[in-house]
Structures are given as C-alpha cells and as structure tokens.
C-alpha cells in the first residue's frame, strides 16, 4: 500500500517537473519525460487509455494534476524573475539553450558540407523572419492583462505560436515556447497563466482569450505536425537537423531583441553580476540533463541489441 502511494506521489512530482520545464525556452518537456523515466509509460497509457482504463486512469490523473500545477506555479516563478531580474533570467534561458546545442549537433556535425550549411542558415533565417514580422506588426506586448486589448492579429499570432510550437515540442531537445518568444508574447502568456486562478480579477476574460488560442493551436497542430516531421526527417534527416540547429541558435538573439521580454528595469551592475552566474548555471543544467538522456538512450539501445542477440542464439 505504501509503495503504491509513493508511486503516485512520484508520478505527481514527475508531472510537476514536466509542466514547469515546458515553460522554459530551450528546455524540452519530452527530455524531462525521458530523464524521469516516464516517457514510454505515459505514451502507452495515453494510447491505450480506453483498453486499460482502470489500470492507467489514476496514473494519468496524478500526472495531469502535477503538470497543471507545474505550469501555473512555474509561470508565477518566471513572472517574478522577469519582473525583478529580467536580464539574469534572459541569460539563464540562453544558458539552457546553449547547453542543449552540443547534443542536437552531435548526430550530424561530422557530416557537415555546403548544402547543410545552407540548411542551417535557412533555419536561422526563419527565426529572424518571424522576429521581424512580429516587430513590424507591432503586436501589443502590454503584460497588464486587465488593460490588454486584443485584436484579430493577436489571436492569429497566439494561435500560430501554439501551432508551430506544437511542432517544435515534438523535436527532441527543442522547446515549444520558443515561438511565444519569437512573436513577443512570452511574458504576456506567462502573465495570463499566473492569473489563471484569479477568477475575480478585472479583465479576467483576457486571461482566457490569451490561453485559448494557444491551446487551440497546439491541438490543431498535433496531428499535422507529427506527420510533417515524420516525412521531413525521413526525406531529409541530416538537413533537418542542421535547420533545427540554425533555428535554436538564432532564437538566442530573439531573447535579447525582444524588449518586453527583457523587462523595463535598468540593467545595473548587480544584474550583470547575476547574469554572469545564471548563464553558466543554465548551461550546466541543460548540458547535464541532455548528457543523462543520451546515456539512457545508449543504455536502451544496448539492451535492445542484447535481446536481439539472445533471440538469434535461441533460434
């Protein structure tokens, strides 16, 4: 009985980590699932929820509750960090992104040639293009939810953030919230999540109107994104990875380009000192998580190879 209770407590905590990690630009929620050794169990439970309803429903509920609390709690922490230490927070996110790059590059870096350099540049140009589009559209980056006035353009960009972000979430080591950063809605979205439980606040309808299009974008993008990525990775496996690298590296520039994301405070000496600390901390966290994931993947491959060799011996 005690072991069963502990199992569901740990399932809740894993959901908590997953929810919070999805809000950090540069950190992949999928990577967190692998690291906490819940990835295959979660996918199997979702895929067979109707067949194994009684045996998996409590697991999914505990994980889901943890993920929701992780998202809401994580948004509160990130909002405070952006409000009072915007520059160190931005450098922390930069460190997270930099720490994942060696592992994104490892499978393909030895195969580099001029064609793949163009693929890398193309991925970077996509980010720059979307960033400039956001700038010229002059989207409303006001983060005071109660006074925010949303137009068709805002709803469209929020929907696209969810739609394209869903595609990014399916790529190992890539963060889905990068699109919110690119379109300059990251802090607005974080603020909306932070106020999700403030039902009596003035302008609460804006909270729903910000979160809803992102959620719809994710739902609409799930199936086409998985099919598109499957086709692209099969047709252009190496070129795709180089494009992703260009996309991820260029997103670092977006973090510092986005004025609202950087907050309104003056970058003083203290913030610069803190930034020099948070950058390597972000890098080490991301690097170590990616390293651990790589070791786990290698271990699984060795186990599969061992099982295959045993089957050959039996035959």
Backbone bond lengths (Angstrom), bond angles and torsions (degrees), N, CA, C in turn:
res aa  C-N    CA-C-N  psi(-1)  N-CA   C-N-CA  omega(-1)  CA-C   N-CA-C  phi
1 X - - - 1.472 - - 1.537 111.52 -
2 X 1.357 115.72 -46.45 1.464 120.94 -179.53 1.527 110.56 -63.54
3 X 1.349 115.52 -40.34 1.469 120.50 179.60 1.525 110.41 -63.34
4 X 1.348 116.05 -39.25 1.464 120.45 -179.97 1.528 111.01 -65.99
5 X 1.340 116.15 -41.79 1.467 120.93 178.47 1.528 109.91 -62.55
6 X 1.347 116.50 -45.34 1.466 121.16 178.86 1.529 111.44 -61.52
7 X 1.336 115.94 -37.15 1.471 121.03 178.71 1.528 110.83 -59.26
8 X 1.332 116.43 -45.45 1.469 120.36 -178.96 1.531 111.93 -74.77
9 X 1.336 116.37 -28.89 1.473 119.91 174.81 1.527 109.39 -64.96
10 X 1.343 116.06 -45.42 1.468 120.31 178.26 1.528 111.57 -66.49
11 X 1.338 116.90 -34.00 1.471 120.78 175.70 1.526 110.07 -62.58
12 X 1.327 116.44 -42.49 1.464 122.13 176.65 1.533 110.48 -60.94
13 X 1.337 116.89 -45.94 1.472 121.42 -178.89 1.531 111.36 -64.94
14 X 1.332 116.71 -36.78 1.465 120.59 177.07 1.523 110.59 -65.79
15 X 1.337 116.64 -38.72 1.461 121.02 175.07 1.516 111.45 -63.88
16 X 1.330 115.61 -38.45 1.471 122.21 177.65 1.528 110.67 -59.68
17 X 1.336 116.15 -48.29 1.467 121.36 179.15 1.529 111.13 -63.45
18 X 1.323 115.92 -41.27 1.468 120.62 179.29 1.525 111.01 -61.65
19 X 1.330 116.78 -47.37 1.468 121.03 -179.29 1.512 112.37 -61.33
20 X 1.337 116.47 -45.87 1.465 120.91 -178.51 1.527 111.52 -68.01
21 X 1.337 117.18 -39.86 1.471 120.50 -176.80 1.523 112.20 -67.07
22 X 1.331 117.24 -27.77 1.465 121.17 179.86 1.526 112.81 -67.62
23 X 1.333 117.18 -16.24 1.470 120.99 -177.74 1.522 112.53 -90.46
24 X 1.324 117.34 -9.02 1.469 121.06 -175.16 1.521 110.42 -96.06
25 X 1.345 117.68 116.61 1.470 120.15 177.64 1.526 110.64 -57.30
26 X 1.331 116.33 126.08 1.457 120.40 179.42 1.512 113.83 100.43
27 X 1.331 117.52 -14.45 1.468 120.21 179.25 1.526 109.50 -106.80
28 X 1.308 116.22 129.28 1.458 122.05 -177.23 1.522 111.05 -92.43
29 X 1.331 116.15 127.53 1.458 120.55 176.16 1.514 111.31 -64.19
30 X 1.341 116.48 -34.87 1.457 121.52 177.62 1.513 111.95 -61.73
31 X 1.333 116.06 -39.15 1.466 120.61 177.00 1.525 110.55 -62.31
32 X 1.319 116.48 -40.55 1.469 120.72 179.37 1.522 111.08 -64.07
33 X 1.340 117.34 -35.85 1.468 121.11 177.64 1.531 110.43 -64.32
34 X 1.333 115.92 -40.80 1.468 120.56 179.90 1.529 110.01 -67.17
35 X 1.322 115.93 -44.83 1.465 121.18 -177.17 1.530 111.40 -63.17
36 X 1.330 117.06 -38.60 1.471 121.19 179.93 1.526 112.16 -85.01
37 X 1.345 115.94 7.06 1.470 122.50 174.37 1.539 112.70 58.93
38 X 1.314 116.06 43.69 1.457 120.29 -178.58 1.533 111.81 -128.45
39 X 1.329 117.01 -3.20 1.466 123.22 -172.80 1.535 112.06 -57.23
40 X 1.337 117.15 -55.50 1.462 121.22 -176.63 1.521 111.68 -67.20
41 X 1.326 117.09 -39.91 1.457 122.20 178.95 1.529 110.60 -62.08
42 X 1.325 116.66 -42.40 1.462 121.24 -179.25 1.536 110.76 -66.65
43 X 1.335 116.97 -47.21 1.461 120.44 -179.96 1.528 111.13 -61.64
44 X 1.330 116.50 -42.55 1.464 120.68 179.65 1.527 110.99 -65.55
45 X 1.327 117.31 -39.26 1.465 121.45 -179.47 1.526 111.18 -66.46
46 X 1.332 116.39 -41.00 1.472 120.54 179.01 1.528 110.33 -68.32
47 X 1.330 116.07 -43.74 1.469 120.76 -177.51 1.527 112.16 -66.05
48 X 1.343 116.88 -31.42 1.474 120.92 -175.64 1.526 112.59 -117.77
49 X 1.335 116.10 30.15 1.467 120.13 -176.31 1.525 112.53 -61.15
50 X 1.333 117.91 -33.84 1.465 120.75 179.64 1.528 111.58 -76.96
51 X 1.332 116.56 -37.53 1.469 120.96 -179.44 1.526 111.87 -72.89
52 X 1.351 115.84 -38.66 1.472 120.43 -176.26 1.531 111.36 -115.23
53 X 1.314 116.52 37.16 1.470 121.83 -170.94 1.531 112.96 -51.07
54 X 1.330 117.08 -51.75 1.470 120.89 -175.53 1.527 112.72 -64.31
55 X 1.313 116.24 -34.79 1.476 119.86 -175.37 1.530 113.47 -84.87
56 X 1.338 117.63 -19.91 1.478 119.47 -175.37 1.516 114.12 -114.59
57 X 1.331 118.68 -14.21 1.471 120.18 -172.94 1.528 112.41 -62.68
58 X 1.341 117.77 -42.83 1.470 120.19 -179.69 1.525 110.72 -66.34
59 X 1.327 115.71 -39.01 1.466 120.94 176.37 1.530 110.57 -58.76
60 X 1.337 116.87 -48.03 1.467 121.89 -178.54 1.528 111.41 -66.82
61 X 1.322 116.51 -38.90 1.475 120.84 179.30 1.524 110.52 -64.31
62 X 1.339 117.33 -46.82 1.466 120.92 -179.90 1.528 111.14 -63.89
63 X 1.321 115.81 -42.11 1.468 119.47 178.13 1.525 109.88 -64.75
64 X 1.332 116.97 -44.07 1.466 121.77 -179.18 1.517 112.71 -62.27
65 X 1.341 116.52 -42.96 1.473 120.58 178.17 1.527 109.89 -61.97
66 X 1.331 115.39 -44.10 1.465 120.04 178.23 1.520 112.04 -60.98
67 X 1.338 116.67 -42.35 1.470 121.38 -179.34 1.525 111.26 -64.58
68 X 1.341 116.87 -42.78 1.471 121.15 179.87 1.528 110.58 -64.01
69 X 1.330 116.38 -46.81 1.472 120.36 178.78 1.529 110.27 -63.53
70 X 1.331 115.85 -37.79 1.465 120.17 177.57 1.515 112.49 -62.40
71 X 1.334 116.59 -41.27 1.466 121.31 178.89 1.530 110.79 -65.68
72 X 1.347 116.51 -48.87 1.475 120.24 -178.01 1.528 111.18 -67.30
73 X 1.348 116.75 -45.68 1.463 120.60 178.85 1.514 112.06 -66.17
74 X 1.345 115.90 -40.84 1.465 120.20 178.29 1.514 112.29 -62.41
75 X 1.347 115.63 -38.00 1.467 119.98 178.94 1.524 111.15 -63.78
76 X 1.326 116.55 -37.98 1.468 120.43 179.12 1.532 110.93 -64.49
77 X 1.332 116.05 -44.14 1.470 120.76 179.86 1.528 110.85 -64.46
78 X 1.340 116.43 -45.64 1.467 120.97 -178.92 1.523 110.78 -64.76
79 X 1.345 116.90 -39.11 1.469 120.30 177.78 1.520 111.55 -60.44
80 X 1.323 116.16 -44.77 1.472 120.04 178.21 1.522 110.83 -62.38
81 X 1.335 115.61 -42.21 1.472 119.92 -179.55 1.520 111.19 -63.60
82 X 1.339 116.92 -42.08 1.468 120.53 -179.93 1.527 111.64 -69.45
83 X 1.327 115.78 -31.73 1.461 119.60 -177.78 1.527 112.00 -74.06
84 X 1.334 116.69 -40.88 1.460 119.89 -172.77 1.532 114.67 -107.17
85 X 1.317 117.01 -15.76 1.471 119.70 179.70 1.523 108.89 -148.27
86 X 1.332 116.20 61.88 1.470 121.41 -173.05 1.527 112.68 -62.99
87 X 1.324 117.00 -44.23 1.467 120.05 -176.88 1.536 111.72 -67.99
88 X 1.341 119.89 -47.88 1.473 119.58 176.15 1.530 112.44 -61.23
89 X 1.350 117.14 -34.10 1.466 120.60 178.02 1.522 110.39 -65.97
90 X 1.346 115.75 -42.30 1.468 120.16 178.44 1.523 111.10 -63.48
91 X 1.329 117.32 -40.02 1.470 119.75 179.32 1.529 111.34 -71.25
92 X 1.345 116.83 -30.77 1.470 120.28 174.70 1.532 109.99 -62.83
93 X 1.349 116.46 -45.97 1.465 121.24 177.34 1.536 110.72 -61.84
94 X 1.338 115.34 -37.94 1.468 120.37 178.01 1.530 110.43 -62.58
95 X 1.341 116.11 -42.20 1.463 121.20 177.29 1.522 111.59 -62.22
96 X 1.327 116.85 -39.47 1.465 122.02 177.95 1.530 109.78 -60.25
97 X 1.330 116.39 -45.60 1.469 121.35 -179.64 1.526 110.51 -65.42
98 X 1.347 116.78 -46.80 1.470 121.25 -179.27 1.527 111.88 -60.81
99 X 1.330 115.99 -36.17 1.459 120.16 -178.79 1.518 113.83 -68.08
100 X 1.348 116.93 -23.64 1.468 120.35 -179.05 1.530 112.24 -88.63
101 X 1.336 116.91 -17.21 1.476 121.24 -174.41 1.535 113.58 -62.36
102 X 1.352 120.15 -44.47 1.473 118.92 -179.76 1.529 113.50 -56.47
103 X 1.326 116.51 -34.09 1.463 120.19 -177.10 1.530 112.03 -82.95
104 X 1.332 115.99 -27.12 1.460 119.18 173.35 1.535 109.91 -71.50
105 X 1.339 115.17 -34.61 1.470 120.20 -176.34 1.529 113.14 -82.71
106 X 1.325 117.52 -26.37 1.473 121.22 -172.09 1.534 114.55 -54.00
107 X 1.365 119.61 -43.25 1.472 118.65 -176.51 1.529 114.41 -66.29
108 X 1.345 117.38 -20.45 1.476 118.84 -170.92 1.523 115.32 -127.95
109 X 1.328 118.43 -9.18 1.463 120.70 -170.60 1.535 112.64 -60.48
110 X 1.347 118.21 -32.04 1.465 121.17 -179.04 1.526 112.48 -75.21
111 X 1.346 116.33 -11.00 1.467 120.58 -177.44 1.530 111.76 -102.12
112 X 1.318 116.43 15.55 1.460 120.92 -175.44 1.530 111.81 -65.13
113 X 1.326 115.49 137.77 1.463 122.75 171.63 1.522 108.01 -151.31
114 X 1.321 117.20 -177.47 1.464 121.46 -175.08 1.529 112.01 -60.04
115 X 1.319 116.67 -38.41 1.468 121.18 -179.41 1.525 111.20 -61.75
116 X 1.338 115.87 -41.31 1.458 120.00 -178.14 1.533 111.81 -78.01
117 X 1.326 116.57 -25.18 1.464 120.23 172.63 1.523 109.54 -62.96
118 X 1.336 116.50 -41.57 1.463 120.96 176.43 1.525 110.80 -63.26
119 X 1.334 116.76 -37.78 1.469 120.79 177.87 1.529 110.24 -63.90
120 X 1.346 115.90 -40.67 1.468 121.50 177.22 1.530 110.57 -61.56
121 X 1.340 115.80 -47.20 1.466 121.20 -179.71 1.530 110.23 -63.13
122 X 1.332 116.47 -38.85 1.465 120.82 179.26 1.526 111.03 -61.47
123 X 1.345 116.28 -44.01 1.463 120.55 177.51 1.518 112.03 -60.87
124 X 1.348 116.15 -41.05 1.466 120.93 178.63 1.528 110.85 -67.23
125 X 1.341 116.73 -39.83 1.471 120.76 -179.32 1.526 112.23 -66.32
126 X 1.326 116.26 -31.22 1.468 119.88 177.06 1.524 109.82 -60.87
127 X 1.343 116.20 -45.27 1.462 120.84 179.01 1.529 110.93 -64.31
128 X 1.331 115.97 -46.41 1.470 120.54 179.72 1.532 110.37 -60.76
129 X 1.346 115.92 -42.75 1.460 120.21 179.16 1.511 112.44 -61.93
130 X 1.332 117.00 -45.12 1.463 120.89 179.10 1.528 110.92 -65.81
131 X 1.339 116.10 -37.14 1.459 120.89 178.53 1.524 110.71 -63.95
132 X 1.338 116.96 -44.83 1.465 121.24 178.68 1.515 111.41 -66.81
133 X 1.339 116.25 -36.88 1.469 120.42 176.42 1.517 110.13 -59.61
134 X 1.341 115.18 -45.43 1.464 120.47 178.14 1.526 111.03 -60.66
135 X 1.345 116.43 -39.83 1.467 121.34 -178.77 1.528 111.56 -66.41
136 X 1.352 115.96 -46.10 1.462 119.68 -177.41 1.525 112.62 -72.87
137 X 1.339 116.53 -26.72 1.463 119.42 176.22 1.525 110.84 -74.93
138 X 1.338 115.20 -14.80 1.467 122.51 179.29 1.524 110.94 50.50
139 X 1.346 116.93 54.22 1.449 119.28 179.54 1.518 110.80 -64.85
140 X 1.335 113.73 148.08 1.456 121.22 -175.90 1.525 109.40 -71.19
141 X 1.321 116.32 112.35 1.461 120.20 -177.53 1.533 112.05 -101.15
142 X 1.314 115.91 15.23 1.458 120.49 176.99 1.529 109.79 -62.74
143 X 1.332 117.30 125.91 1.457 119.83 -176.31 1.524 112.65 -100.13
144 X 1.345 118.55 1.49 1.453 121.13 173.79 1.529 107.11 -79.03
145 X 1.323 116.01 98.35 1.465 121.82 -171.94 1.520 112.19 -57.16
146 X 1.331 117.61 -37.88 1.466 121.02 -174.69 1.531 112.66 -64.31
147 X 1.336 117.67 -28.80 1.466 120.65 -177.61 1.524 112.88 -107.67
148 X 1.323 117.10 7.53 1.462 121.44 -176.45 1.530 111.08 -75.07
149 X 1.327 115.72 131.36 1.467 120.83 176.35 1.526 108.70 -112.53
150 X 1.322 115.75 114.65 1.454 121.40 -177.42 1.523 111.46 -98.42
151 X 1.331 115.57 140.11 1.460 121.54 176.61 1.511 110.86 -117.41
152 X 1.331 116.68 -178.59 1.460 121.69 -179.14 1.529 111.59 -57.27
153 X 1.335 115.03 -40.73 1.466 120.40 -179.37 1.524 111.54 -61.22
154 X 1.349 116.75 -39.43 1.462 120.99 179.06 1.526 110.93 -64.89
155 X 1.328 116.04 -45.87 1.466 120.13 179.57 1.526 110.63 -61.96
156 X 1.342 116.20 -39.43 1.465 120.85 -179.59 1.526 110.91 -64.32
157 X 1.344 117.17 -46.03 1.466 121.29 -179.00 1.532 111.78 -68.65
158 X 1.334 116.55 -35.16 1.460 119.77 176.39 1.531 110.20 -66.64
159 X 1.333 116.09 -40.66 1.468 120.81 177.16 1.528 110.49 -62.60
160 X 1.344 116.03 -45.55 1.466 120.77 179.26 1.531 111.20 -64.32
161 X 1.340 116.52 -34.24 1.472 120.24 176.91 1.520 110.37 -60.20
162 X 1.340 115.76 -42.31 1.457 120.06 178.12 1.513 112.20 -71.56
163 X 1.348 116.24 -41.10 1.469 121.79 -176.55 1.531 111.02 -65.37
164 X 1.348 116.02 -51.83 1.471 120.25 -179.65 1.529 110.34 -72.54
165 X 1.346 115.72 -36.13 1.467 119.96 178.32 1.516 112.01 -61.44
166 X 1.343 116.57 -34.81 1.457 121.44 176.82 1.527 110.36 -61.14
167 X 1.329 115.61 -40.12 1.462 121.67 177.86 1.534 110.05 -63.41
168 X 1.331 116.15 -43.18 1.468 121.12 -179.73 1.528 111.43 -65.88
169 X 1.343 116.17 -36.02 1.458 120.66 -179.01 1.525 112.40 -61.94
170 X 1.338 115.46 -27.93 1.460 120.53 -178.32 1.528 112.62 -80.72
171 X 1.340 116.76 -8.77 1.463 121.20 179.65 1.525 109.02 -92.58
172 X 1.329 118.44 124.40 1.473 121.00 -177.72 1.530 112.24 -55.67
173 X 1.339 115.53 127.48 1.458 120.87 174.92 1.514 115.27 84.55
174 X 1.353 117.79 1.90 1.466 120.89 -177.93 1.527 109.51 -111.92
175 X 1.333 116.36 139.19 1.462 122.12 -176.88 1.521 111.79 -91.39
176 X 1.328 116.33 135.64 1.463 121.27 179.61 1.523 113.69 -72.65
177 X 1.344 117.87 -27.38 1.465 119.75 -176.52 1.527 112.89 -77.30
178 X 1.336 117.43 -2.30 1.467 119.65 177.55 1.524 111.62 -58.16
179 X 1.350 116.82 -31.90 1.467 119.59 -179.74 1.520 111.45 -67.69
180 X 1.311 117.61 -33.17 1.468 120.52 175.93 1.530 110.10 -66.13
181 X 1.328 115.83 -34.87 1.468 120.39 176.55 1.524 109.63 -68.37
182 X 1.339 116.53 -45.61 1.470 121.76 -178.22 1.529 110.67 -60.61
183 X 1.337 117.22 -43.33 1.471 121.11 -178.22 1.525 112.73 -85.63
184 X 1.341 116.71 3.58 1.467 121.60 175.65 1.533 113.46 67.21
185 X 1.325 116.43 35.54 1.466 121.24 177.70 1.528 111.75 -118.70
186 X 1.318 117.32 6.87 1.463 119.29 -174.16 1.529 112.40 -60.86
187 X 1.338 117.21 -52.84 1.471 119.63 -177.51 1.527 111.37 -67.33
188 X 1.342 117.29 -32.96 1.463 121.05 176.92 1.524 110.33 -64.51
189 X 1.331 115.98 -43.73 1.463 120.93 179.38 1.525 110.82 -66.45
190 X 1.340 116.95 -41.30 1.460 120.68 177.91 1.530 110.85 -61.82
191 X 1.321 115.73 -39.48 1.462 120.47 178.68 1.519 111.21 -65.25
192 X 1.343 115.96 -38.84 1.464 120.41 178.29 1.532 110.43 -64.26
193 X 1.330 116.93 -43.21 1.468 120.62 177.42 1.529 110.79 -63.63
194 X 1.336 116.04 -38.98 1.462 121.77 179.76 1.523 110.87 -61.47
195 X 1.350 116.32 -35.19 1.472 121.09 -177.03 1.528 113.58 -96.60
196 X 1.326 116.90 9.17 1.462 120.96 -176.41 1.528 112.73 -60.16
197 X 1.325 117.12 -31.72 1.470 120.91 -178.55 1.531 112.81 -94.89
198 X 1.340 117.21 1.10 1.473 120.97 179.47 1.532 109.16 -92.14
199 X 1.328 116.22 71.87 1.461 121.66 -170.96 1.528 113.76 -63.41
200 X 1.327 117.73 -26.64 1.463 120.84 -175.11 1.532 113.28 -93.48
201 X 1.337 117.50 1.62 1.462 119.86 -176.39 1.530 111.51 -68.70
202 X 1.330 115.57 153.00 1.467 121.27 175.95 1.533 108.33 -69.64
203 X 1.310 116.53 132.33 1.465 120.90 179.35 1.521 113.61 77.60
204 X 1.357 116.97 26.25 1.470 120.06 -178.57 1.529 111.56 -61.56
205 X 1.349 116.30 -27.32 1.472 119.27 -179.84 1.538 111.08 -59.00
206 X 1.348 116.25 -29.70 1.471 119.43 178.93 1.530 112.05 -65.99
207 X 1.337 116.25 -31.45 1.466 120.53 177.34 1.523 109.64 -59.08
208 X 1.336 115.38 -47.68 1.473 120.78 179.70 1.527 110.49 -67.19
209 X 1.343 116.19 -40.79 1.468 120.71 -177.20 1.534 112.88 -68.42
210 X 1.333 117.07 -18.82 1.479 120.88 176.32 1.533 110.18 -88.15
211 X 1.335 116.19 -44.55 1.465 120.45 -176.44 1.527 111.76 -73.00
212 X 1.337 116.97 -38.52 1.468 121.66 -174.47 1.531 114.29 -58.15
213 X 1.360 119.58 -51.51 1.469 118.10 -179.63 1.530 114.03 -63.09
214 X 1.348 116.99 -32.13 1.463 120.06 176.75 1.526 109.60 -66.21
215 X 1.346 115.87 -44.77 1.457 120.61 178.11 1.518 112.51 -62.14
216 X 1.337 116.70 -41.70 1.466 120.99 178.00 1.525 110.88 -64.73
217 X 1.338 115.86 -38.96 1.461 120.63 177.90 1.515 111.78 -61.02
218 X 1.340 115.95 -41.34 1.471 120.72 178.69 1.522 110.83 -64.56
219 X 1.346 116.23 -44.97 1.470 120.47 -179.73 1.527 111.59 -64.07
220 X 1.345 116.33 -43.43 1.467 120.85 -179.41 1.533 111.82 -69.54
221 X 1.337 116.67 -28.51 1.459 120.11 -175.52 1.511 115.12 -88.88
222 X 1.338 117.01 -12.60 1.463 120.71 -172.90 1.527 113.15 -59.60
223 X 1.327 117.60 -54.46 1.470 121.08 -176.33 1.529 111.90 -71.68
224 X 1.374 119.01 -52.55 1.476 118.01 179.40 1.523 113.51 -61.29
225 X 1.337 117.10 -34.42 1.471 120.55 179.23 1.520 111.35 -64.74
226 X 1.338 115.77 -44.22 1.466 119.53 -179.19 1.526 111.03 -64.49
227 X 1.346 116.49 -39.08 1.465 120.46 179.25 1.532 111.18 -69.53
228 X 1.346 116.00 -42.48 1.464 120.74 -179.95 1.523 111.17 -63.82
229 X 1.327 116.37 -46.77 1.468 120.36 -179.81 1.525 111.58 -63.80
230 X 1.329 115.48 -39.60 1.456 119.80 178.16 1.526 111.02 -60.24
231 X 1.338 116.31 -43.08 1.462 121.17 179.72 1.535 111.45 -67.06
232 X 1.350 115.97 -46.60 1.469 120.87 -176.88 1.529 111.08 -64.13
233 X 1.348 116.82 -44.57 1.463 119.90 -177.82 1.529 112.23 -69.02
234 X 1.327 116.21 -28.33 1.469 119.18 176.31 1.525 111.00 -77.02
235 X 1.331 116.60 -38.93 1.468 122.25 -176.44 1.525 111.83 -80.04
236 X 1.345 115.84 -43.84 1.475 120.40 -177.02 1.538 109.89 -131.29
237 X 1.325 119.34 66.87 1.471 121.11 -173.58 1.526 114.57 -60.71
238 X 1.336 117.55 -48.35 1.469 120.87 -176.59 1.521 111.12 -74.57
239 X 1.321 116.51 -45.80 1.465 120.87 178.37 1.514 112.17 -58.82
240 X 1.339 116.83 -36.76 1.466 121.59 179.10 1.519 111.18 -62.75
241 X 1.339 115.71 -43.24 1.466 120.06 179.82 1.527 111.39 -64.28
242 X 1.326 117.07 -40.21 1.464 119.72 178.65 1.534 111.18 -66.31
243 X 1.327 116.84 -37.15 1.470 120.50 176.70 1.524 110.91 -64.05
244 X 1.338 115.40 -41.08 1.469 120.25 178.38 1.527 110.18 -63.39
245 X 1.334 116.34 -41.82 1.473 120.61 177.33 1.519 111.40 -58.47
246 X 1.347 115.73 -45.65 1.461 120.39 178.07 1.514 111.46 -61.38
247 X 1.327 116.02 -40.57 1.466 122.00 179.45 1.529 110.73 -62.65
248 X 1.336 115.99 -48.62 1.469 121.39 -176.37 1.529 111.35 -65.86
249 X 1.346 116.91 -45.71 1.468 120.42 -178.58 1.528 111.09 -65.47
250 X 1.335 117.08 -41.08 1.471 120.39 179.57 1.525 111.64 -66.03
251 X 1.332 116.80 -25.79 1.469 119.79 -179.37 1.527 111.88 -66.06
252 X 1.339 117.03 -20.46 1.472 120.36 176.86 1.525 109.61 -63.56
253 X 1.335 116.17 -41.41 1.468 120.36 179.14 1.517 111.06 -62.45
254 X 1.340 116.18 -34.32 1.468 121.15 -179.10 1.521 110.46 -62.91
255 X 1.322 116.29 -38.10 1.463 120.52 -178.89 1.529 110.73 -57.87
256 X 1.335 116.57 -41.32 1.461 119.83 -177.34 1.534 112.61 -88.93
257 X 1.325 116.49 -15.74 1.457 120.67 177.04 1.530 111.03 -78.10
258 X 1.320 115.34 -34.48 1.452 121.70 -174.33 1.528 110.40 -75.22
259 X 1.316 116.97 105.17 1.470 122.75 -174.40 1.512 111.79 -63.52
260 X 1.345 117.53 -44.74 1.455 120.81 -177.55 1.521 110.97 -66.10
261 X 1.317 115.96 -36.90 1.452 121.95 -179.95 1.527 110.45 -63.99
262 X 1.324 115.20 -30.81 1.456 120.35 179.83 1.527 112.63 -82.07
263 X 1.333 116.86 -6.00 1.452 119.78 179.27 1.514 112.48 80.38
264 X 1.328 115.15 175.99 1.462 120.41 -175.47 1.527 112.75 -103.32
265 X 1.310 116.58 -4.96 1.456 119.12 -177.53 1.513 113.12 -73.26
266 X 1.323 115.86 157.47 1.461 121.26 177.96 1.525 108.74 -78.32
267 X 1.327 115.15 137.86 1.464 119.28 177.50 1.526 107.91 -80.63
268 X 1.319 116.13 100.54 1.468 120.49 -177.29 1.531 110.45 -99.65
269 X 1.319 115.56 -176.28 1.469 121.18 -176.82 1.521 111.64 -61.19
270 X 1.343 117.05 -40.73 1.452 121.10 -179.81 1.526 110.93 -61.44
271 X 1.337 116.26 -43.35 1.470 119.92 -179.72 1.530 111.20 -65.14
272 X 1.323 116.48 -36.08 1.473 120.21 178.16 1.526 110.40 -66.53
273 X 1.340 116.50 -41.29 1.472 120.81 178.23 1.529 110.18 -63.34
274 X 1.343 115.46 -45.35 1.464 120.20 179.15 1.533 110.97 -63.06
275 X 1.344 115.54 -37.27 1.468 120.26 179.53 1.524 111.28 -63.76
276 X 1.342 115.55 -36.58 1.473 120.14 177.95 1.526 111.73 -67.18
277 X 1.337 116.26 -20.31 1.465 121.17 177.69 1.534 110.73 -90.76
278 X 1.344 116.25 -44.10 1.474 120.21 -175.07 1.533 112.77 -70.77
279 X 1.332 117.60 -30.25 1.472 120.34 179.14 1.533 111.61 -60.63
280 X 1.355 118.69 -54.57 1.471 118.32 178.28 1.524 113.77 -66.39
281 X 1.345 116.84 -31.41 1.470 119.54 177.67 1.534 109.84 -62.50
282 X 1.338 115.91 -46.45 1.467 120.93 178.04 1.514 111.23 -60.62
283 X 1.331 116.11 -42.33 1.469 121.09 -179.84 1.529 110.77 -62.82
284 X 1.337 116.88 -47.91 1.470 121.22 -177.14 1.530 110.66 -63.45
285 X 1.341 117.01 -43.36 1.471 120.67 179.51 1.525 110.21 -59.23
286 X 1.324 115.98 -50.83 1.470 121.25 -178.67 1.525 111.16 -64.15
287 X 1.326 116.90 -44.04 1.464 121.71 -178.14 1.527 111.05 -62.97
288 X 1.331 116.43 -44.95 1.463 120.62 -177.82 1.530 111.28 -68.05
289 X 1.341 116.76 -39.98 1.468 120.30 177.37 1.527 110.54 -63.60
290 X 1.324 116.45 -43.13 1.465 121.12 179.27 1.526 110.70 -65.95
291 X 1.345 116.70 -39.39 1.459 121.48 178.96 1.528 110.52 -63.74
292 X 1.324 115.39 -42.66 1.469 120.63 179.67 1.524 110.58 -64.42
293 X 1.339 116.09 -42.03 1.463 121.12 177.94 1.531 110.51 -61.85
294 X 1.321 116.52 -42.34 1.467 121.11 -179.83 1.527 110.63 -62.69
295 X 1.333 116.95 -41.11 1.463 121.30 178.88 1.527 110.98 -64.91
296 X 1.341 116.61 -39.18 1.459 120.91 178.98 1.528 110.53 -66.56
297 X 1.338 116.53 -41.29 1.470 120.95 177.94 1.532 110.46 -61.93
298 X 1.344 115.85 -42.05 1.461 120.87 179.82 1.528 110.55 -64.62
299 X 1.332 116.30 -39.73 1.459 121.50 179.69 1.529 110.47 -63.82
300 X 1.337 116.44 -41.82 1.465 120.71 178.93 1.521 111.34 -64.95
301 X 1.327 116.19 -39.40 1.468 120.09 178.06 1.526 111.20 -63.61
302 X 1.339 116.35 -40.51 1.464 121.25 178.73 1.528 110.97 -65.65
303 X 1.347 116.17 -39.20 1.471 120.50 178.66 1.523 110.79 -65.29
304 X 1.334 116.65 -40.77 1.466 120.81 178.46 1.525 110.61 -64.95
305 X 1.348 115.73 -42.08 1.471 120.43 179.07 1.529 110.65 -64.10
306 X 1.331 115.65 -37.64 1.463 121.03 179.61 1.530 110.70 -66.44
307 X 1.338 115.97 -43.39 1.463 121.35 178.39 1.527 111.15 -63.97
308 X 1.329 115.30 -39.82 1.478 120.35 179.52 1.527 110.84 -64.53
309 X 1.337 116.63 -40.20 1.474 120.78 179.57 1.532 111.32 -67.98
310 X 1.345 117.12 -35.44 1.460 121.84 177.48 1.526 110.73 -64.66
311 X 1.338 115.70 -42.37 1.461 121.26 179.06 1.525 111.16 -63.03
312 X 1.349 116.39 -37.44 1.475 121.13 178.30 1.524 110.77 -65.87
313 X 1.352 115.48 -38.70 1.474 120.22 179.98 1.526 110.26 -66.07
314 X 1.349 116.09 -41.69 1.471 121.51 179.83 1.524 111.31 -62.75
315 X 1.343 114.82 -41.86 1.469 120.11 179.13 1.535 111.00 -66.37
